[in-house]
C-alpha cells in the first residue's frame, strides 16, 4: 500500500471508549505526515540528482569513447608516420650507397686514367732518352771519326775536305 502525506493527514480512526487519546493520535499523525513529506522531497531530490549524475556519467563515457577513438586514430597515424619515415630512411641509405659506389667507381676510373697517362709519359721519356742517347752517340762517333781522319791525313787533305764540305753545304743551301 502506497502512502502519501495527504493520506496520513486525512486518516481518521474510529473512536472507541477505551481507545487512544485522539489529540495525541492526531498530533502524532501530523508529525509523521511532515516527516514523510520531508522524506519524499529528499527522495525526489535524490532521484533527480541520481538522474543528473547518470547523464553526466553517460557524457563522460561518450567523451571517453571519443578520446579513445582519437587516441587509436593518433596511434594509427603515428604508426603510419613511423613506417613512412623508416621507408624514407631506407631509400636515403640506398641512394647514399649507390652514390658512394658511383663516387668510388669514378675515383677508380680517374686513378686508372692517371696511371695510363703516367705510363705514357714514362714511355715517352724512355723513347726520348733512347733517341737522345742515339743522337749523342752518333755525334760522338762522328767527332771521333773526324779526329782520326784529321790525324791521319795531311793538312792539305783536310783543307780539301773542308773545301768540299763547304761546297756541299753551299750546294745544299742553294738547293734549298
C-alpha positions in Angstrom: 0.0 0.0 0.0 1.4 3.4 -1.1 1.0 6.3 1.2 1.4 9.9 0.6 1.4 12.8 3.1 -2.3 13.6 2.4 -3.3 10.1 3.2 -1.6 10.4 6.6 -3.1 13.8 7.3 -6.6 12.8 6.4 -6.6 9.4 8.0 -9.3 9.1 10.6 -9.7 6.3 13.1 -12.9 5.1 14.7 -13.5 6.1 18.2 -13.9 3.6 20.9 -14.5 4.1 24.6 -11.2 2.9 25.8 -9.2 3.9 22.7 -6.3 6.1 22.3 -6.3 9.8 23.0 -7.4 11.4 19.7 -5.5 14.6 20.2 -2.2 12.7 20.7 -3.0 10.4 17.7 -3.8 13.5 15.5 -0.6 15.2 16.6 1.4 12.1 16.0 -0.1 11.6 12.6 0.7 15.3 11.8 4.3 14.7 12.8 4.5 11.5 10.8 3.0 13.3 7.8 5.6 16.1 8.0 8.4 13.6 8.3 7.0 11.5 5.5 6.7 14.6 3.3 10.3 15.6 4.1 11.4 12.1 3.2 9.5 12.2 -0.1 11.1 15.5 -1.0 14.5 14.1 -0.1 13.7 11.0 -2.2 12.7 13.2 -5.2 15.8 15.3 -4.8 18.0 12.2 -4.7 16.3 10.7 -7.7 16.8 14.0 -9.7 20.4 14.1 -8.5 20.8 10.4 -9.5 19.4 11.2 -12.9 21.7 14.1 -13.4 24.7 12.0 -12.3 23.7 9.2 -14.7 23.5 11.8 -17.5 27.0 13.1 -16.5 28.3 9.6 -16.5 26.9 9.0 -19.9 28.5 12.2 -21.1 31.8 11.2 -19.6 31.5 7.7 -21.1 30.8 9.4 -24.5 33.8 11.6 -24.1 35.9 8.6 -23.0 34.8 6.8 -26.2 35.6 9.8 -28.3 39.0 10.2 -26.6 39.7 6.5 -27.0 38.9 6.6 -30.7 41.0 9.8 -31.1 43.9 8.1 -29.3 43.5 5.0 -31.5 43.5 7.2 -34.6 46.6 9.0 -33.3 48.3 5.7 -32.7 47.5 4.6 -36.2 48.7 7.9 -37.7 51.9 7.7 -35.6 52.5 4.1 -36.7 52.0 5.1 -40.4 54.4 8.0 -40.0 57.0 5.8 -38.3 56.7 3.3 -41.1 56.8 6.1 -43.7 59.9 7.5 -42.0 61.5 4.1 -41.9 60.8 3.7 -45.7 62.3 7.1 -46.4 65.4 6.3 -44.3 65.9 3.1 -46.2 65.6 4.9 -49.5 68.1 7.6 -48.4 70.5 4.9 -47.3 70.1 3.0 -50.6 70.7 6.2 -52.6 73.7 7.1 -50.4 75.2 3.6 -51.0 74.6 3.9 -54.8 76.1 7.4 -54.8 79.1 6.2 -52.8 79.6 3.3 -55.2 79.4 5.7 -58.1 82.0 8.0 -56.5 84.2 5.0 -55.8 83.9 3.9 -59.4 84.7 7.4 -60.7 87.7 7.6 -58.4 88.9 4.2 -59.7 88.5 5.3 -63.3 90.4 8.5 -62.6 93.2 6.6 -60.9 93.4 4.2 -63.8 93.4 7.1 -66.3 96.1 8.9 -64.4 98.1 5.6 -64.3 97.8 5.3 -68.1 98.9 8.9 -68.5 101.9 8.3 -66.2 102.8 5.1 -68.2 102.6 7.0 -71.4 104.8 9.8 -70.1 107.3 7.2 -68.9 107.3 5.6 -72.3 107.7 8.9 -74.0 110.6 9.8 -71.6 112.3 6.4 -72.3 111.8 6.9 -76.0 113.2 10.4 -75.9 116.1 9.2 -73.7 116.9 6.5 -76.3 116.7 8.8 -79.2 118.7 11.5 -77.4 121.3 8.9 -76.4 121.4 7.6 -80.0 121.8 11.1 -81.3 124.6 11.8 -78.8 126.4 8.6 -79.7 126.2 9.3 -83.4 127.6 12.8 -82.9 130.3 11.4 -80.7 131.1 8.8 -83.3 131.2 11.5 -86.0 133.6 13.6 -83.8 135.8 10.6 -83.2 135.9 9.8 -87.0 136.8 13.4 -87.8 139.6 13.4 -85.2 141.0 10.2 -86.6 140.8 11.5 -90.2 142.4 14.7 -89.3 145.2 13.0 -87.5 145.8 10.6 -90.4 145.6 12.9 -93.3 147.7 15.9 -94.3 146.9 19.3 -93.8 146.1 19.6 -97.5 143.7 16.7 -97.3 142.0 18.4 -94.5 141.8 21.6 -96.4 140.4 19.8 -99.4 137.9 18.0 -97.3 136.8 21.3 -95.7 136.5 22.9 -99.1 134.5 20.0 -100.3 132.3 20.2 -97.2 131.9 23.9 -97.8 130.9 23.3 -101.4 128.5 20.6 -100.3 126.9 22.8 -97.8 126.7 25.7 -100.2 125.1 23.4 -102.8 122.8 22.2 -100.1 121.9 25.8 -99.3 121.3 26.6 -103.0 119.1 23.6 -103.4 117.1 24.6 -100.5 
